[in-house]
Amino acid sequence: MEKYDVVIIGCGPAGLQAAIHTARRKLKTLVFGRPENSALFRAHMENYFGLVGKVSGEELLRAGLEQIRRFGAEHRAEDVVSLEVAPEGFRVVPESGKEILAGALILALGVTRRHKKIKGEAEFVGKGVSYCVDCDGFFFRGEPVAVVGTGSAAVHGALTLSRLASEVYLVAEDLEVSAAMARELEASPVKWLKARAEEVLGQDTVTGLRLSDGTVLSVKGVFFEEGAKGALELATSLGVALDPENMRYIQVDRRQATNVPGVFAAGDVTGPPFQVAKAVGEGCVAALSAADYLSEKRRAAKA
Ligand SMILES: Cc1cc2nc3c(=O)[nH]c(=O)nc-3n(C[C@H](O)[C@H](O)[C@H](O)COP(=O)(O)OP(=O)(O)OC[C@H]3O[C@@H](n4cnc5c(N)ncnc54)[C@H](O)[C@@H]3O)c2cc1C
């Protein structure tokens, strides 16, 4: 397994600023994530210190990626699909399946901006509609289910469910995943249907899903899994605590440390205000805290 001092998940402003600092501390740094999925990618900004006039978010991100490479950090434009605590740090599993061992982790995954709900979806939440395969998949063992989504979270979710459910349909007009993940899907029993989900059907609980081509799937569960694996799912799988007020953000202290030693978080994922200035500030602090954590760990190992 390849080893890195620090693995940063997310290549928006928080993750890239963190990488600048860890790389300049001479820590072997790897950043995962697709820049086009950053909230900044399609935005224009005019309220950031020192940047006069409207600045393109896409250009800033490209410059940030160039900057981290110059300082020696590596970047892989793929999503992370699972995280685990390992004896010497953390096991990071990306879409390609090539596992990485990280000494410390910085979670800079941003927040998921949910699409407009489809007909029937809100009505059946908790009655067959779910947003988390890892949390609810087990309740659908031996039953037919559908997964809706085009990214790595949907494909990973469908593959996980194929080991539990009687039948798994993946509903996606197109897929936005790595070639390795697409191959894994093809070799699996998951049935990929190139259509859009239009209506969740049911009475007391879900009984079906109507698609844009008129097909009605007889399913007991419909999982909406958008984009990449959600920040909260990845974080909680490590035992990271969420903010107790609304359970939507990762709880951190002033060093951007979570309750799990060696795991830090920065940017939108730690809560509002959703601003680049806050994201880069937290990214910087998280990186320096991760560097201190690793030095302390090395000192303790030598003593
Ligand atoms: C339309 C719009 C306009 C905005 N305008 C402004 C503005 O004028 N000024 C301002 O300060 N802020 C603005 N913002 C907010 C700003 O863009 C965000 O606050 C900022 O991008 C947050 O940075 P971040 O690094 O925390 O998250 P993001 O930039 O969202 O980056 C998150 C990263 O995590 C990656 N990721 C997520 N899940 C995974 C996974 N499982 N594996 C690997 N990678 C993953 C994504 O691919 C992405 O690269 C705007 C936002 C929007 C949407």
The ligand as a MOL file (V3000), in Angstrom:
LIG
                    3D

  0  0  0     0  0            999 V3000
M  V30 BEGIN CTAB
M  V30 COUNTS 53 58 0 0 0
M  V30 BEGIN ATOM
M  V30 1 C -22.5930 30.1080 -7.0230 0
M  V30 2 C -21.6220 30.3170 -5.8890 0
M  V30 3 C -21.0330 31.5540 -5.7320 0
M  V30 4 C -20.1290 31.7850 -4.6860 0
M  V30 5 N -19.5420 33.0030 -4.5530 0
M  V30 6 C -18.6590 33.2240 -3.5530 0
M  V30 7 C -18.0330 34.5010 -3.4060 0
M  V30 8 O -18.2870 35.4340 -4.1620 0
M  V30 9 N -17.1460 34.6570 -2.4030 0
M  V30 10 C -16.8320 33.6520 -1.5440 0
M  V30 11 O -15.9840 33.8380 -0.6600 0
M  V30 12 N -17.4190 32.4360 -1.6500 0
M  V30 13 C -18.3290 32.1940 -2.6390 0
M  V30 14 N -18.9170 30.9730 -2.7490 0
M  V30 15 C -18.6310 29.9270 -1.7510 0
M  V30 16 C -17.2980 29.2350 -1.9970 0
M  V30 17 O -17.2340 28.7490 -3.3050 0
M  V30 18 C -17.1270 28.1000 -0.9660 0
M  V30 19 O -17.2510 28.6210 0.3300 0
M  V30 20 C -15.7640 27.4310 -1.1210 0
M  V30 21 O -15.6040 26.8970 -2.4050 0
M  V30 22 C -15.6130 26.3320 -0.0790 0
M  V30 23 O -14.4010 25.6890 -0.2650 0
M  V30 24 P -14.1990 24.1770 0.2100 0
M  V30 25 O -12.8110 23.8370 -0.1980 0
M  V30 26 O -14.5890 24.0310 1.6120 0
M  V30 27 O -15.2580 23.3210 -0.6110 0
M  V30 28 P -15.4260 23.1760 -2.1770 0
M  V30 29 O -14.8310 24.3080 -2.9010 0
M  V30 30 O -16.8620 22.8800 -2.4300 0
M  V30 31 O -14.5480 21.9000 -2.5340 0
M  V30 32 C -14.9010 20.6290 -2.0930 0
M  V30 33 C -14.0210 19.6210 -2.7890 0
M  V30 34 O -14.2280 18.3320 -2.1870 0
M  V30 35 C -14.2480 17.3510 -3.2120 0
M  V30 36 N -14.9210 16.1600 -2.7280 0
M  V30 37 C -16.1680 16.0300 -2.1890 0
M  V30 38 N -16.4020 14.7300 -1.8740 0
M  V30 39 C -15.2720 14.0420 -2.1930 0
M  V30 40 C -14.8910 12.6670 -2.1010 0
M  V30 41 N -15.7030 11.7340 -1.6090 0
M  V30 42 N -13.6700 12.3240 -2.5240 0
M  V30 43 C -12.8120 13.2620 -3.0230 0
M  V30 44 N -13.1110 14.5640 -3.1220 0
M  V30 45 C -14.3270 14.9430 -2.7250 0
M  V30 46 C -14.9650 18.0520 -4.3730 0
M  V30 47 O -14.6810 17.4090 -5.5750 0
M  V30 48 C -14.3160 19.4390 -4.2800 0
M  V30 49 O -13.0990 19.4070 -4.9770 0
M  V30 50 C -19.8180 30.7230 -3.7930 0
M  V30 51 C -20.4010 29.4740 -3.9680 0
M  V30 52 C -21.3040 29.2640 -4.9920 0
M  V30 53 C -21.9320 27.8960 -5.1600 0
M  V30 END ATOM
M  V30 BEGIN BOND
M  V30 1 1 1 2
M  V30 2 1 2 3
M  V30 3 2 2 52
M  V30 4 2 3 4
M  V30 5 1 4 5
M  V30 6 1 4 50
M  V30 7 2 5 6
M  V30 8 1 6 7
M  V30 9 1 6 13
M  V30 10 2 7 8
M  V30 11 1 7 9
M  V30 12 1 9 10
M  V30 13 2 10 11
M  V30 14 1 10 12
M  V30 15 2 12 13
M  V30 16 1 13 14
M  V30 17 1 14 15
M  V30 18 1 14 50
M  V30 19 1 15 16
M  V30 20 1 16 17
M  V30 21 1 16 18
M  V30 22 1 18 19
M  V30 23 1 18 20
M  V30 24 1 20 21
M  V30 25 1 20 22
M  V30 26 1 22 23
M  V30 27 1 23 24
M  V30 28 2 24 25
M  V30 29 1 24 26
M  V30 30 1 24 27
M  V30 31 1 27 28
M  V30 32 2 28 29
M  V30 33 1 28 30
M  V30 34 1 28 31
M  V30 35 1 31 32
M  V30 36 1 32 33
M  V30 37 1 33 34
M  V30 38 1 33 48
M  V30 39 1 34 35
M  V30 40 1 35 36
M  V30 41 1 35 46
M  V30 42 1 36 37
M  V30 43 1 36 45
M  V30 44 2 37 38
M  V30 45 1 38 39
M  V30 46 1 39 40
M  V30 47 2 39 45
M  V30 48 1 40 41
M  V30 49 2 40 42
M  V30 50 1 42 43
M  V30 51 2 43 44
M  V30 52 1 44 45
M  V30 53 1 46 47
M  V30 54 1 46 48
M  V30 55 1 48 49
M  V30 56 2 50 51
M  V30 57 1 51 52
M  V30 58 1 52 53
M  V30 END BOND
M  V30 END CTAB
M  END
